[in-house]
Amino acid sequence: MPPPSAFTRKEWAVIRKHRTPKQVQRLLDSLPYNWEKPKDTLRSFRGVIATGIAHCLEAAITAAVILEQRGYPPLMLSLESADKLDHVLYLFKQNGRWGTIARSREAGLHGRKPVFRSVRDLVLTYVEPYVDFTGRLTGYGVGNLYDLGHYDWRFSPRNIWKVEQYLLKMPHKKYRMSKRRYEQVLRRYKAFRADDPDAPVNYYDSRPTWMGNPNFPSPPIPKKVLRELRSS
């Protein structure tokens, strides 16, 4: 774990201000979503603080660095999707229960309160919220950034693609959502989006376990991206 002297004043101020998982989730909720193409950027904690934007993996790494200073290990929860648009969350354990911290373009894919007895129970709350025009949960896995040894995922000024490769290659447990259930959830999602393309989708039964504000507006989807999703 790096000492305080390894951080800039701005970085250390962020760490000092955000002491709990809930506070870190609020921080990430406040950051604009990084809509750059997935293969364009994968910034370290330092890069996220400098730019003030983050996509899901950048947000998970940021949470890991902040809470590492509070004694939490840098655990990553990887959710695999049928459309290859995987989602990564920071995983933590508090008082013997599991929770997550995350940033996403969808309200239902953000963090969860630490109330789950097992990682699988936690993952099940993401099954329905994962369904959008192309998404469908197919598996999940847990990794620890300490497995990367001395690789610099905290401060590197470059894209840290090794983190992504590690998460893609680590073992994942398979999950199968029935075709009938998937079609029901997809129809409801499409009807909701047809009525309002920007509103946060927060009608799921898992909502009471969400950490953060479930009414927090989803980041507006650029029209070009929305067209691509609907046509795929």
ABEGO torsion letter per residue (X at the ends): XBBAAABBAAAAAAAAABABAAAAAAAAAABBBBABBAAABBBBAAAAAAAGBBBAAAAAAAAAAAAAAAGBBBBBBBBBBAAGBBBBBBBBBBGGBBBBBBBBABAAABBBBBABABAAAAAAAAAAAABBAABBBAEBBBBBAAAAEABBAAABABBBAAAAAAAAABBBBBBBBBAAAAAAAAAAAAAAAAABAABBBAABAAAAABBEBAABBBBBBBAAAAAAAAAX
